[in-house]
Amino acid sequence: MRLRQIEYFVAICEAGSFNRAANELRVAQPSLSQQIQALEKELGAELLERGRQGISLTAAGRIFLPQARAVLAAVESARRSVADLVRGMAGELHVLTVRSVASGVLPAAVVRWHEHHPTTVLRLHDYSHRRDLEAALRGGRGDLAIGPRPRDWDGDITTLGFERLVLAGRGPFDAGRATSAELAEGKWVGFEPEQGMSEVLDWAARSLGFTPRLVARVGQVTAALRLAVEGVGLTIVPANAVPHGWSAHVRSLDPPLYRELTVYGRGPMVHLARRFVDLVGSVELPLVSRPDLPADALVC
């Protein structure tokens, strides 16, 4: 059964004759008759009685007509829904990210999105580790991902900027950068392996040439930051994760460390995903652009 056959059947019923329906549909009457005959053959029953006074519905036709109209209405509703999605007026957008980015980078973009697309639903799914984020997007659980640059990725990747990584601990710290010697002497609050910042801390230790002496491991950036401020040990966190009132408890590293953040998809981004990427690029995020990176910066 083809949609065109259903459209032709309804048009004939509403026009009252094959001739008028053919004119309105701008098709040849023989072609119209052939499609209706094919539909009746598939259904195993005649739908229309043809007479000198026009057409009338058979018992099968009376049963089939409301169902046929419902099918056409559902198709039209589906078309409108897709059109609204393309125009950014409706639909759900699933954005995957890592937890520190969800809370420290994206809120301004989410607010702007709601202002411009109030009839859509933005669903933000956060993960603890970069590898879980990548696996989720590959598995089709989202429309796009925002996080550290993915590895071995074939789809579109756009750099959003670079987030500064800072040393946190019981302060106040002086204004200078923390050196490798200071880092080697301190106690450390690390991260559980399933937390993506464990990968970042390992990279920082290799890059700065020290081995952290761990006294605690946690699964959340906020927990590591709180323990560091309470004096349990030092930790490294994104600067955008530090509440404003705690700025006296953090300092830069020597050389400064940054993590690249990107937005990426399984293929070319379209419709709501494309609109969101464009919007994020227009919002002022707590990130540093590539030209503004310090000359001696190390990038993860």
C-alpha positions in Angstrom: 0.0 0.0 0.0 1.5 3.3 -1.1 0.8 6.8 0.4 0.0 8.1 -3.1 -2.8 5.5 -3.4 -4.3 6.6 -0.1 -4.1 10.3 -1.1 -5.8 9.5 -4.4 -8.6 7.5 -2.7 -9.3 10.4 -0.2 -9.2 13.0 -3.1 -11.8 11.0 -5.1 -14.1 10.7 -2.1 -13.9 14.5 -1.4 -14.2 15.5 -5.1 -17.1 13.0 -5.7 -15.8 11.8 -9.0 -12.7 10.5 -10.7 -12.7 13.3 -13.3 -12.8 16.1 -10.7 -10.2 14.4 -8.5 -7.9 13.9 -11.5 -8.1 17.6 -12.4 -7.4 18.7 -8.8 -4.5 16.2 -8.5 -3.3 17.1 -12.0 -2.9 13.5 -13.0 -4.4 11.5 -15.9 -7.7 9.8 -15.1 -6.4 6.4 -16.3 -3.5 6.6 -14.0 -5.8 7.5 -11.1 -8.0 4.6 -11.8 -5.1 2.2 -12.0 -3.8 3.3 -8.6 -7.3 2.8 -7.0 -7.6 -0.7 -8.6 -4.2 -1.6 -7.3 -5.2 -0.5 -3.8 -8.5 -2.4 -3.9 -6.6 -5.5 -5.1 -4.2 -5.3 -2.2 -7.1 -4.8 0.3 -9.1 -7.6 -1.3 -12.2 -5.5 -1.5 -13.8 -2.8 -3.7 -13.8 0.6 -2.0 -15.8 2.6 -4.6 -18.9 2.0 -6.6 -18.8 3.8 -10.0 -22.1 4.9 -11.4 -23.6 7.5 -13.8 -24.2 9.8 -10.9 -20.5 9.6 -9.7 -19.0 7.4 -7.1 -20.2 6.1 -3.8 -18.5 4.2 -1.0 -18.9 0.5 -0.5 -19.0 -0.9 3.0 -15.3 -1.5 2.8 -14.8 2.1 1.6 -16.8 3.5 4.5 -14.5 1.7 6.9 -11.3 2.6 5.1 -12.0 6.3 4.5 -11.6 7.6 8.2 -8.4 5.4 8.5 -7.1 6.8 5.3 -7.7 10.4 6.4 -6.0 9.6 9.8 -2.9 8.3 7.9 -2.7 11.5 5.8 -3.2 13.6 8.9 -0.4 11.8 10.7 1.9 12.2 7.7 1.2 15.9 7.5 1.8 16.2 11.3 5.1 14.4 10.9 6.1 16.7 8.1 5.3 19.8 10.2 7.3 18.4 13.1 10.4 17.9 11.0 10.0 21.3 9.5 9.8 22.8 13.0 12.9 20.9 14.0 14.8 22.2 11.0 13.7 25.8 11.8 14.8 25.3 15.4 11.2 25.7 16.7 10.7 22.2 18.2 12.4 19.0 19.1 14.9 17.6 21.6 18.6 18.1 21.4 20.8 15.6 23.3 24.2 17.1 24.2 26.8 14.8 25.8 29.6 16.3 27.9 31.9 15.7 30.9 30.8 16.8 34.3 33.3 19.6 34.8 32.3 21.1 31.5 28.6 20.8 32.2 28.8 22.8 35.4 31.8 25.1 34.6 31.6 25.9 30.9 28.1 25.4 29.4 25.6 27.2 31.7 25.9 30.5 29.7 25.3 28.6 26.4 22.3 26.7 27.8 20.7 30.0 29.0 21.3 31.6 25.6 19.8 28.5 23.9 16.7 28.7 26.0 16.3 32.4 25.1 16.5 31.7 21.4 14.8 28.3 21.2 12.2 28.3 24.1 10.0 25.6 22.5 12.8 23.0 22.3 14.1 20.7 25.0 17.9 20.6 25.6 18.9 17.3 27.3 22.4 17.5 28.8 24.0 14.1 29.6 27.3 14.3 31.6 30.0 11.6 32.0 32.9 11.3 34.4 35.5 10.4 31.8 36.4 11.4 28.2 36.4 7.8 27.0 32.8 7.2 28.3 31.7 10.4 26.6 33.2 9.2 23.3 31.6 5.7 23.6 28.2 7.2 24.3 28.3 9.4 21.2 29.5 6.5 19.1 26.6 4.5 20.5 24.1 7.0 19.3 23.1 8.3 22.7 23.5 12.0 21.7 23.5 14.4 18.8 26.8 16.0 19.7 29.5 15.9 22.4 31.4 18.7 24.1 34.6 17.8 25.9 38.4 17.1 25.5 39.5 16.4 22.0 38.5 12.8 21.1 41.0 10.3 20.0 40.8 8.6 16.6 37.6 10.4 15.6 36.3 10.5 12.1 33.5 13.1 12.5 33.5 16.8 12.6 35.6 18.4 15.4 35.6 22.1 16.3 37.8 23.7 19.0 35.8 25.8 21.4 38.8 27.0 23.4 41.2 26.0 26.1 40.4 25.8 29.8 43.1 26.8 32.3 44.2 24.2 34.8 45.1 25.5 38.3 46.7 24.2 41.5 44.3 24.2 44.4 45.2 23.9 48.1 45.0 25.6 51.5 45.8 29.3 50.9 46.4 32.0 50.6 49.0 31.3 47.9 51.4 33.9 46.7 51.0 35.4 43.2 53.8 33.3 41.6 53.4 30.1 39.7 53.8 26.8 41.4 57.1 25.1 40.5 57.8 21.4 40.0 59.8 21.3 43.2 56.8 22.6 45.2 54.5 20.1 43.6 56.9 17.2 44.4 57.0 18.2 48.1 53.3 18.4 48.6 50.6 15.8 49.5 48.0 15.2 46.8 44.3 14.6 46.4 43.9 12.5 43.3 41.0 11.1 41.3 39.6 7.7 40.9 40.5 6.0 37.5 36.9 6.4 36.2 37.1 10.2 36.7 38.6 11.9 33.7 40.7 14.3 35.8 42.8 11.3 36.8 44.1 11.3 33.2 44.7 15.1 33.4 46.6 14.8 36.7 48.8 12.0 35.3 49.5 14.1 32.2 50.3 17.2 34.4 52.7 15.2 36.6 54.6 13.8 33.5 54.7 17.2 31.9 55.9 19.0 35.0 58.3 16.3 36.1 57.0 15.2 39.5 55.3 12.2 41.1 52.3 13.1 43.2 52.3 11.6 46.7 48.6 10.7 47.0 46.8 10.8 50.3 43.2 10.6 48.9 41.3 9.7 45.8 37.9 11.1 44.9 35.4 10.7 42.1 34.3 14.4 41.7 36.1 17.6 40.9 34.1 19.5 43.6 35.1 17.0 46.2 38.8 17.2 45.3 38.7 21.0 45.4 37.0 21.0 48.8 39.5 18.6 50.3 42.3 20.7 48.9 41.0 23.9 50.3 40.5 22.2 53.7 44.2 21.3 53.7 44.1 17.6 52.9 46.4 18.0 50.0 47.0 19.7 46.6 45.0 19.0 43.5 44.7 20.2 39.9 41.3 21.3 38.6 39.9 23.5 35.8 39.9 27.2 36.8 36.2 27.5 35.8 35.3 24.9 38.5 36.6 27.1 41.3 33.9 29.2 43.0 34.5 32.9 43.1 35.0 33.0 46.8 37.8 30.4 46.6 40.1 32.3 44.2 42.6 32.9 47.0 43.2 29.1 47.3 44.4 28.6 43.7 47.4 29.5 41.7 48.9 29.0 38.2 51.4 26.3 37.4 54.9 26.8 35.9 54.6 26.4 32.9 50.9 27.0 32.7 48.7 24.1 31.8 45.6 24.1 29.6 43.1 21.5 28.3 41.6 21.8 24.8 37.8 21.6 24.7 36.0 20.6 21.5 32.6 20.0 20.1 32.2 17.0 17.9 29.7 14.7 16.2 29.5 11.4 14.4 29.2 13.2 11.1 28.3 16.6 9.7 26.1 18.5 12.2 22.7 19.5 11.0 19.5 21.1 12.2 19.4 21.6 16.0 22.9 20.3 16.5 24.3 22.8 14.0 22.3 25.6 15.6 23.7 24.7 19.0 27.3 24.6 17.8 26.9 28.0 16.2 25.3 29.4 19.4 28.1 28.0 21.6 30.6 29.7 19.3 28.9 33.0 19.8 28.7 32.9 23.6 31.5 34.2 25.8 32.8 31.1 27.6 35.3 30.8 30.4 37.9 29.6 27.9 41.1 31.0 26.3 41.3 31.2 22.5 44.4 29.7 20.7 45.9 33.1 19.9 45.7 34.1 23.6 47.4 31.0 25.0 50.7 31.9 26.9 53.8 31.3 24.8 55.0 28.6 27.2 51.7 26.9 27.8 51.4 23.1 27.7 48.1 21.8 26.2 46.5 18.5 27.1 
